[in-house]
Structures are given as C-alpha cells and as structure tokens.
Amino acid sequence: MKTSFLFSILIAQYNNAKYLREAIDSVRAQSYTNWEVILVDDASTDDSIDLYKLYENDSKIKIFRNKENKGCGYTKRRCVELAKGEICGFLDPDDALEPEALNLMINGHLESEKISLIYSRYTICDENLNRKHISQRTEKIPHNSDYLHSARYIIGHFVSFKKNLYDKTEGISPQLKRAVDQDLYLKMEEVGSFLFIDKPLYLYRFHKGGISMHDNNYKAFYWHMKVVDTACQRRGIIYKSEDIIAEMIKNNFSRTTITVEEPSLKDVMRYIYRYIKNIFTFFN
C-alpha cells in the first residue's frame, strides 16, 4: 500500500470570510505537510473575494467559484471532483483542525485499504474558537450495527475518506440543501468499513450564524430523512428503525412554534406516515 498520501482538505464556502482565515491557518499548521486545500466558493456576497487574494501565490491552496449560488450538495460534490488527493476531508469554513488531525487520519487509512471513512471526536468552541468541551455525541458504531441504524449524530467531525472508494458510489447528491454529510457517510458505508479515532481532532465553532442554529435544525432533520429514505431504497430495505421517529417527536414536534420556509409541515408529516407504516410492516 502507498505510504504517502496527498490529503485534500475540502472547503465549501459561502459568506464565511469572517472565519475562513482561521480555518485555512489551521491547515497550514498541520504536522502532516502533504496536503492541498480545495475551496469552492458558492457565489459569496460578502468580502470573501478580497480574502482570497491572500492565497493567490500559494500553490497548495486552490480556489474555485460557482457562477451562481448552487447550494451545499452541489458545492461539496464539486469539491470532491476537483480534489487530487487520495484522502479527502471536509473542513467547514467557520471551523478549524487540531494540528495532528491529518497525521492521525493518514495513519488510520494506512491500516487497511478496505477502510472507506474515518471519523473522530470534536471540540465545541465559542464564537472566538475558545475550546469549551468535547462533544459526547460522537461514538464508535456498535458491533453488529451500521450507521444507518445508529443515532443520527454518532459520526462527527473530523471525517476523512478514500477518494478511490468514493468514486465507486454515486457521489454526493447535488440537489441536497442539507444533510449532505449524512448522504456521504451512508454512501461510503456501502463501499467499505469505518474507523473511529477516539480523540478530538476538530474545532466546531458555535455561533448564531451556524446552519444548525434555531429553525435550521428542523430543516436539517427533514433533509436527513430524505437521505435515509434514499439509502433504504438503495439497500432494498423498507424501514430505518423506530429511533428516527422517536428522535423527530422529541427534538422537533415538541415545539410550540415552527417557522420554516422549506419544507412544509405537510411534507414532514408525509414522511412520518411513511416511516411509521414501514415500521409496523417490519414488526408485523
């Protein structure tokens, strides 16, 4: 097996100029030096373009732009398509990496060619990237189970994957607005095994503009359901498990107010009906 991999750090960027420099600086500070940054700007309207000028003479940082705003799925898919590395990993433009992140990921991928994806724990930080605590959501997938049947957030950043195994999948769905990472994980599970590194390698910045804040969490759950539904169809199964219904009721439908532009409540209720019907079919 090849022992020196090019690591492609993938950044899907939209209006995060305020934080982006810290993200790129964390890549530059890596102990593992054989890397490239593939940044795709999704037609940002802030001052991101001015920031990009700082990297014009750095051959390791490659910046591309969508002509119009295409959304997260399209942009992340394009990141992978432009990557030259054998190993890829997404870094959100408002987050950062611990200095040993790439080195530990590379060592993990060297263990077996069959490992398609590796993930680690992450540290929750405040808006200024001050470390607060290590997230307890991320865990090793239970023995004799898989990601599809595990808790929604059991896989978390930092995540890396082998490009040659990714190329065996359909790739990230470009139509997705959210749940893009979950789509990737489910597809990578279908072409290889997963490895969990029980160390925090990623700094997750918690701020008001984050996609998981406020009503965005409700939208994200809807898109997650669509991704799960598609994965079930690919795998020829008609149920997820009762956990997805329980989580929805607990985390989303206990609220007194729901303010979303998409999806509609009717859309979500239709998905609830489908999953409940499938669950009863399974247990009967």
N, C-alpha and C positions, 0 to 999 in steps of 0.2 A: 504493500500500500504506500502511496505517496506520503511523505512525512512533512512536507512544507506546502501548506495551502495558502492561496490568496483568499483573504476574508473580505467579502463585500458588505460594508455597512450601508443599509438601505434607509434613506430618509424621504418619506412622503411629506412634503412641506406645503403648508398653506397658512399664511398670515401669522407666522410664529417668529418673526425677526427678533422680537424681544428676547427670546430664549435660545435661539438657534446657535449662537456663537458658543455658548457653554456646552451644547451637545457636541459640536464639532471638536472643541478643545478636549473633551473627554476621550474622543477617538485618537487624537494626536498624542495623548498622554498614555496610550496603551503600552504595556510591556512587550506585547506581540506587535511587530512592526510591518509585517507583510499584509497590508490592508489597502483598500480603496473605499472611498465614500461615493455612493451613487445617490445624488439628491435630485428628485423630480419635484419641481415647483408647480402646484396646481393652480396657476394663474392668480398668484397672490396680489392683493391690492394694498398691502402695507409697504413699508420701506425695505422689503427683503432684497430687492434688486440692488440697492446700494450696498447691502451687506455682502452680496455675492462677489463684489469687486475685490474684496479682501483675499479671495481664493483663486483669482484668475491665473496666478503663476504657480499654483500648487497642482502638479500633475496627478496627485493621488486623490484629489477632490474634484469630482466631475459633476457639473450642474446642468440639468436639462429643464425645459419648461413646457408645460402643456399650453397650447394656444388659447384654450378656454377651460374653465373650471369643469372637471370631469368627475370629481368625487374620489373617495378613498379607495374603493376597489380598483378602479381603473389606474389610479396613480401608483398604488402599491404593485399591481401587476406589471406596470411598465418598469418600475424599479428593478424587479427581478429579471425582466427581459434584457435590461441594459447591463446587468451585472456580469463581470468577467470571472469572479471568484468561484472556487469550488464549494466554499461555505458562504452562506448568506445569513444576515440577521437584521431585523428591523430595529431602528432606533427612532423613537418619536422625537420631533424637533424641539419639544419642550422638556425633554428628559436628558439623562446622561448615563454613562457607563462607569463602573468601577475600573481601576487601572488593570486588573488581572482578568477582566471579563473575556477578552478574545483568547488569551492564552489557555485558560481553563476550558473554553469551548473547543478549541482545536484539539487539546489532549483528549477530550471526550470523544470527538469524532474519530480519532485515531484508533479507538478501542475496537471498532467494528465497522465494516462497510455497510452493514445492514441497519445501522442507526441512522434514521432519517431526520430526527429532530431532537434537540437537547434544550432543556429549559432550566431555569434557576429560580431562586427566591429573589425578591426585590425589596428595596427600602423605600418607604413612604417619606416624602420630604415636603417641606412647606414651599411657598411660592418662591423663596430665595434659595431653594435647593439645600436647606439645612435638614440633616437627617433627623427624623422623628422616631420611627420604629420600623422593624422588619415585618412585612406582611405575613400573616399566618394562613392566608387563603391558599397559597401555592403548596402543593404536596406531591408526593410520589403517587402515581396512579396505582390503585390497589391491585394486588396479584389476581389474576384471572378476570380482570376487568379491562376496560379501554376508555379512551377519552369520551367517546360518545355517551357512555353510560355513567360517567363521573360527574362531579359537581362542575358547574359552569366555569368557575374561576380556578380550577385545580392546576391549570397551566398558566403561568405568568411570565413576565419578562425576567430575565433576558432570554430570548429564544433564538436559536440558530438552526439552520437546516442545510442538508446537502443539496446542491443545485442539480446534480445528475438524477437524484431521486425525485426532486420536484418536477423535473422535465417529464417524468413518467405519469404525472397527474394532468388534469385539465387546466391546472394553474388557478390562481386566484380569480374569482368571478368578477369581471369588470363592472357589473351592474350594481354590486353591493355598495351601499352607503355606509353601513356599519357592520359589525360582526365579521370584519374582514380577517382578523387574526384567527377567529374560530373556524372560519372556512379553510384557512391554510392548515391549521392543526388537524382537522378532520381528514383532509386530503393526504397530508403527509403520513397519517396513521395507516392509511391504506397501502402504503408502499414501503413501510419499514417499521422499526421499533423506536421507542422513545427512551431517553436517558434523563434522569433528574439530578441536577447538581444542588446539593443542599447548602448553598451559600448565596448570600445576596450579591448579585453582580450588576444590578440595575438600580438607578435612582429615579423614582417616579415622582414627578413634581405635581403636587395637588394644588390647583388654583382655580379661580372662578371661571376661567375660560375653557377649562378642560371638557372634553367631549362626554365624559361620564358624569358630569355635574347636572343637578336639577332634573328637568324633564328629559334630558338626553339619555338618562339611564333607562327610561321607559322605551324610548325609541330603539336603543341598543338591544333591549330584550326581544323586541319584535323581530329585528333583523337576525338575531341569534336563532330564533325559532325557525325562520325561513331556511337558514343554513343547515340546521339539524334536520329539517324536513327533507331537504335535498340530499343530505348524506344518507338518510334512511332509504331513500329511493335508489341511490347508487348501490347500496349494500343489500337491497332486496328485503328489508325488514319494514314492518308497519307500525312500530312503536319506538319510543325513546326510553321511557320509564316513567313512573309516577312522579319522580323527583322534579321534572320540568314543570308539571302542573303545580306542585306544592310551592316551588320557588316563585312562580308567577303570582299565585294568590298572596303569598307572604310579602313579597317585595314590591308588587305593583298595584294590585287591586284592593289593598287595604287603605289606599289614599282617598281622601275625600274630594280632591280635585285632580283632574288630568288635563293638562294643556299641551297638546301636540298638534303639529301641522301635518305630519305623516308618521305613522299610519293612523287611520281612523279607528275608533273603538270597535266598529263593526268588523274591520279586518282582523283585529286581535281576537275578538270573540269567535270568529270563524275558525281561527287556528286552535283556540281552546277546545272547541267542539270536536275538531278532527283528532286531537291528541287523546281526549277523553274516550272517544269512540274506539280508537285504536287500542288503548289500554284495556278497556273492557273486553275487546275481541281477544287480546292476548291472554287475559286471566280466565276467560271462559273456554 
